[in-house]
Amino acid sequence: MWIKKINEFFDNMSEYDNSSLSLHFSVDLIDILKDRIKFTLDDECNVTILVLPFEDLKEETEVDNDGFLYWLQFTFHKELIDIILSLKNKFEGTQDNLKKLINEHKITPDAKKQAEIEKNNGELETLKKILSRVDTYRRNTFTNLRDIDSIENVIKHVRIYKEQSE
């Protein structure tokens, strides 16, 4: 799920988007997390944060800023790290397979092996791109979400965005 969302984020990014601007970052965060986290405004423009049902969580759970920080750093971050580690393992396995194919191709040149080498090269490039995007997104996101003060700042910007866009 996160790989697809992060790839869409990078593919749809325009020259106007700037994740170093706090309001842009908040809007992008809302978009990335919309399947897992819901931000709503009440009549007094207070932001309510709901963790949506997923896997072992059977119902929506309202959290405060502290709970949101906990979810981000112990659930979201862990899921991103798990993705990075699995992509890295797949990358290394593909890389080892490619080295083996290249060595075999040197001994006995074969068109079939050449096609397999090209396929593995393409797969390596794709994995490298995805791995880079996920890690870049993780680093940029958690630079902005490192402590409770930064969470409160993001929530404030979510409120501003929701208030102005509705």
PLY file of the C-alpha trace (Angstrom):
ply
format ascii 1.0
element vertex 166
property float x
property float y
property float z
element edge 165
property int vertex1
property int vertex2
end_header
0.00 0.00 0.00
2.68 2.52 0.98
4.85 1.78 -2.06
1.97 2.55 -4.40
1.04 5.75 -2.53
4.64 6.99 -2.36
5.21 6.25 -6.05
2.01 8.15 -6.92
3.19 10.99 -4.70
6.48 11.29 -6.59
4.88 10.71 -10.02
2.23 13.40 -9.46
4.56 15.94 -7.89
4.63 19.20 -9.79
6.97 22.16 -9.78
4.51 23.91 -7.48
4.77 21.22 -4.79
7.38 21.91 -2.16
7.50 19.58 0.83
9.73 22.00 2.72
6.72 24.33 2.97
4.76 23.27 6.03
1.30 23.62 4.52
2.35 21.64 1.43
3.82 18.96 3.66
0.60 18.76 5.68
-1.57 18.44 2.57
0.71 15.72 1.18
0.63 13.91 4.54
-3.19 13.97 4.54
-3.19 12.49 1.05
-0.67 9.74 1.84
-2.33 8.73 5.12
-5.98 9.02 4.01
-6.56 5.24 4.02
-5.26 4.91 7.59
-5.77 8.30 9.26
-8.73 10.67 8.95
-8.57 14.32 9.91
-11.89 16.10 10.50
-12.89 19.54 11.73
-15.68 20.10 14.22
-17.87 23.22 14.42
-15.24 25.05 16.48
-12.45 24.22 13.99
-10.77 21.69 16.26
-9.02 18.88 14.42
-10.08 15.35 15.28
-7.67 12.57 14.36
-9.12 9.12 13.72
-7.04 5.99 13.21
-9.11 3.97 10.73
-9.67 0.21 10.99
-6.79 -1.83 9.56
-5.66 -5.42 10.17
-6.06 -6.02 13.94
-7.77 -2.65 14.61
-11.48 -3.38 14.16
-12.94 0.11 14.60
-12.03 3.77 14.29
-10.04 5.08 17.22
-9.82 8.75 18.06
-6.35 9.84 19.17
-4.87 13.06 20.44
-1.57 14.60 19.29
0.39 12.23 21.54
-1.46 9.22 20.14
-0.88 10.46 16.60
2.85 10.85 17.31
2.88 7.33 18.73
1.06 5.93 15.65
3.41 7.75 13.26
6.62 6.69 14.93
5.69 3.14 15.98
3.34 2.05 13.21
3.88 4.16 10.11
7.67 4.37 10.49
7.93 0.64 11.22
5.88 -0.18 8.11
8.13 2.03 5.96
11.28 0.45 7.41
9.83 -3.05 6.79
9.20 -2.08 3.15
12.73 -0.71 2.79
14.26 -3.87 4.28
12.19 -6.19 2.07
13.04 -4.12 -1.02
16.71 -4.17 -0.03
16.64 -7.97 0.34
14.92 -8.35 -3.02
17.42 -5.92 -4.59
20.38 -7.87 -3.21
18.89 -11.19 -4.37
18.31 -9.82 -7.87
21.81 -8.35 -7.90
23.34 -11.72 -6.93
21.28 -13.46 -9.60
22.43 -10.88 -12.17
26.10 -11.42 -11.27
25.62 -15.18 -11.63
23.95 -14.73 -15.04
26.70 -12.40 -16.25
29.39 -14.90 -15.23
27.53 -17.73 -16.96
27.05 -15.55 -20.05
30.81 -14.89 -20.18
31.51 -18.62 -20.26
28.83 -19.57 -22.76
27.20 -16.64 -24.59
23.53 -17.31 -25.12
20.69 -15.08 -26.38
18.36 -16.49 -23.73
20.79 -15.54 -20.95
21.28 -12.10 -22.50
17.51 -11.52 -22.40
17.43 -12.64 -18.77
20.31 -10.28 -17.94
18.44 -7.36 -19.52
15.28 -8.31 -17.61
17.22 -8.41 -14.31
18.86 -5.06 -15.11
15.42 -3.53 -15.63
14.15 -5.06 -12.40
17.21 -3.74 -10.52
16.63 -0.22 -11.83
12.96 -0.36 -10.83
13.82 -1.66 -7.35
16.51 1.01 -6.96
14.02 3.74 -7.91
11.32 2.46 -5.53
13.80 1.94 -2.70
15.15 5.44 -3.17
11.66 6.97 -3.22
10.46 5.17 -0.10
13.62 6.02 1.83
13.58 9.65 0.66
9.93 9.97 1.63
10.61 8.40 5.04
13.55 10.71 5.73
11.71 13.86 4.62
8.56 12.94 6.52
10.24 12.14 9.79
12.38 15.25 9.58
9.08 17.12 9.87
7.51 14.71 12.41
10.28 14.23 14.92
8.61 15.35 18.20
5.35 16.50 19.78
5.98 20.14 18.86
6.36 19.29 15.19
3.19 17.14 15.37
1.27 20.04 16.88
2.58 22.28 14.11
1.46 19.80 11.42
-1.98 19.48 13.07
-2.23 23.27 13.07
-1.48 23.28 9.33
-3.97 20.48 8.72
-6.58 22.64 10.47
-5.69 25.65 8.32
-5.89 23.59 5.15
-9.19 21.93 6.09
-10.68 25.24 7.25
-9.74 27.07 4.05
-10.57 24.31 1.61
-14.06 23.52 2.92
0 1
1 2
2 3
3 4
4 5
5 6
6 7
7 8
8 9
9 10
10 11
11 12
12 13
13 14
14 15
15 16
16 17
17 18
18 19
19 20
20 21
21 22
22 23
23 24
24 25
25 26
26 27
27 28
28 29
29 30
30 31
31 32
32 33
33 34
34 35
35 36
36 37
37 38
38 39
39 40
40 41
41 42
42 43
43 44
44 45
45 46
46 47
47 48
48 49
49 50
50 51
51 52
52 53
53 54
54 55
55 56
56 57
57 58
58 59
59 60
60 61
61 62
62 63
63 64
64 65
65 66
66 67
67 68
68 69
69 70
70 71
71 72
72 73
73 74
74 75
75 76
76 77
77 78
78 79
79 80
80 81
81 82
82 83
83 84
84 85
85 86
86 87
87 88
88 89
89 90
90 91
91 92
92 93
93 94
94 95
95 96
96 97
97 98
98 99
99 100
100 101
101 102
102 103
103 104
104 105
105 106
106 107
107 108
108 109
109 110
110 111
111 112
112 113
113 114
114 115
115 116
116 117
117 118
118 119
119 120
120 121
121 122
122 123
123 124
124 125
125 126
126 127
127 128
128 129
129 130
130 131
131 132
132 133
133 134
134 135
135 136
136 137
137 138
138 139
139 140
140 141
141 142
142 143
143 144
144 145
145 146
146 147
147 148
148 149
149 150
150 151
151 152
152 153
153 154
154 155
155 156
156 157
157 158
158 159
159 160
160 161
161 162
162 163
163 164
164 165
